[in-house]
Amino acid sequence: MAEIVRMPKLSDTMVEGVVAEWHKKVGDNVETGDLLAEIETDKATMEFEAFQEGVLLHIGVDKGKAAPIDSILAVLGKKDENIEAILKAEADTITEDKDEPVKEAPTPTPTPTPAPSLKKEVIAKSPVEVAASNPVKYPPATAVSGGKVKISPLAKRLAKERGINFSFIQGTGEGGRIVKRDIDNYQGGGTSFVGTESYTDETVSQMRKVIASRLAESKFTAPHFYLNVSIDMDNAMAARTSINKMMAPQKVSFNDMVVKACAAALKDNPDVNSAWYGDFIRRNDHIHIGVAVAVPDGLLVPVVRFADGKSLTQIGAEVKELAQKAKDKKLQPEEWEGNTFTISNLGMMGIESFTAIVNPPDACILAIGGINAVPVVKNGEIVPGNIMKVTLSCDHRVVDGAVGSAFLKDFKNYMENPVLLLGKQSI
């Protein structure tokens, strides 16, 4: 008895399909697994294989035409079988559906018997398993016709995208033709590589949740703008070398010099040392500088309090102690609260420059890049130099461009002339 082949639903969002190509014509014999047509969905063009056997008696959708899912795509049956009754019954059903009046409370219609469709999940099998479950009745794909391997256009395109040499594949389609399922089931060999998709889901830690919440709030509520400047670090490098020789075994880092220079520049530009509180702006007289520290679960910002009144060695010792406490998860609330300005330094990781998200309630955060040896122009000549790039992220509700620029100008001056820092406080 004749069977209807319906337009399959090949994607979750598919409403109708377009027949891109017919690989059989009326009167052809069709066997299970034969490539019947190529159907274009809203996402891709996919090969559609027959799930019935018989003679193709009727094509319901011409090449290039569209049809809704579950409509008649084709009819398979015995040779010369009369299918007029089947087509009439289908047409009558469609007419009844159109003429049926709309009810105020329609009852759910029974789910129609699923039409044959492509498998969306392909279980990879070895060539031996494929051969056992789908006995090949035809010559392998490497048997050529006119000097060419038999392969469908879609299978050929997929093989090219996946880097598969299809001459190594034994086709399971008609006449040994390579079809889509052969590409999907291919397990390697030749020049191709078959990988395995995998992933691990990790529970979000409370620290990461807080970081996500605070930074998302900052990024999406505070209008950020960014100011960049390059700093000549030759004098700072020479000063650090001299200080460390004089103060051995104590060591001063470039980060300590950055903290000290920020504190001095904030003293000169108090509007940057501020915070947004909705109905008012708080101008802080004290200078508490937060120093971002990477820890296994995320990021902590211990605070160097009254940084403007501390020496380079005091700042260095305090930052080192606080960073270790942060990594050991021993920081106390008073050691990470109360910052009025924040520094994030990724220079030691080889980062040239970056932009940071303002750390609430601060109005600004300074991102510090690495020191790079580059050619620079001095006195009209190109000479070797050492440049550090920094970026100031500002909350435009509190700090305007001119105010931020003045701060960066003073910061740059202190870093390029570190003797000025020593005048602010002893080593």
BELSUL-V884105 format. One record per pair of residues at least 4 apart in sequence whose C-alpha atoms are under 6 Angstrom apart, sorted by the first residue. I is the first residue (numbers start at 1). J is the second residue. If there is no record, write none. Layout:
[[I;J] [I;J]]
//
This chain:
[[1;77] [2;76] [2;77] [3;75] [3;76] [4;75] [5;73] [5;74] [5;75] [6;70] [6;71] [6;72] [6;73] [6;115] [7;69] [7;70] [7;71] [7;73] [8;69] [8;115] [8;116] [8;117] [9;69] [14;42] [15;68] [16;67] [16;68] [16;69] [17;40] [17;41] [17;66] [17;67] [18;39] [18;40] [18;65] [18;66] [19;39] [19;63] [19;64] [19;65] [20;38] [20;39] [20;40] [20;63] [20;64] [21;37] [21;38] [21;63] [22;37] [23;36] [23;37] [24;36] [26;56] [26;57] [27;55] [27;56] [28;55] [28;56] [29;54] [29;55] [30;53] [30;54] [30;55] [31;53] [32;50] [32;51] [32;52] [32;53] [33;49] [33;50] [34;49] [34;50] [34;173] [34;174] [35;49] [36;48] [36;49] [36;50] [37;48] [38;46] [38;47] [38;48] [39;45] [39;46] [40;44] [40;45] [54;76] [54;77] [54;78] [55;76] [55;77] [55;78] [55;79] [56;76] [57;75] [57;76] [58;74] [58;75] [59;74] [60;72] [60;73] [60;74] [61;73] [96;100] [124;185] [125;129] [125;185] [130;134] [131;135] [136;172] [138;175] [138;176] [139;176] [140;170] [140;171] [140;176] [141;149] [141;150] [141;170] [141;171] [141;176] [141;177] [142;149] [142;167] [144;148] [144;149] [150;177] [151;177] [151;178] [152;179] [155;179] [155;180] [159;163] [159;164] [163;192] [164;192] [171;176] [171;177] [171;178] [172;176] [173;177] [173;178] [181;185] [182;186] [188;192] [188;193] [188;194] [211;215] [212;216] [215;219] [216;220] [217;221] [218;222] [222;395] [223;395] [223;396] [224;394] [224;395] [225;393] [225;394] [226;392] [226;393] [227;391] [227;392] [228;390] [228;391] [229;389] [229;390] [230;388] [230;389] [231;387] [231;388] [231;412] [232;386] [232;387] [232;416] [233;386] [233;387] [234;386] [235;416] [236;418] [243;247] [244;248] [244;251] [256;316] [261;411] [261;414] [262;266] [263;307] [263;308] [265;407] [265;410] [265;411] [266;270] [269;407] [273;284] [273;340] [274;282] [274;283] [274;284] [274;363] [275;281] [275;282] [275;361] [275;362] [275;363] [276;281] [277;281] [287;306] [288;304] [288;305] [288;306] [288;339] [288;340] [289;303] [289;304] [289;339] [289;341] [289;342] [290;301] [290;302] [290;303] [290;339] [290;342] [291;301] [291;302] [291;342] [291;343] [292;300] [292;301] [292;344] [293;299] [293;300] [293;301] [294;299] [295;299] [295;327] [301;336] [302;335] [302;336] [303;335] [303;336] [303;339] [310;314] [311;425] [311;426] [311;427] [312;427] [315;319] [319;323] [325;329] [325;330] [325;331] [326;331] [340;362] [341;362] [342;365] [343;365] [343;366] [344;367] [345;367] [345;368] [346;351] [346;369] [347;351] [347;369] [347;370] [350;370] [351;369] [351;370] [352;369] [352;370] [353;369] [353;389] [356;367] [358;364] [358;365] [363;394] [363;395] [364;393] [364;394] [365;392] [365;393] [366;391] [366;392] [367;390] [367;391] [368;390] [369;389] [369;390] [370;388] [371;387] [371;388] [372;386] [372;387] [373;385] [373;386] [374;384] [374;385] [375;383] [375;384] [375;385] [376;382] [376;383] [376;385] [377;381] [377;382] [395;399] [396;400] [401;405] [408;412] [413;417] [414;418] [422;426]]
//
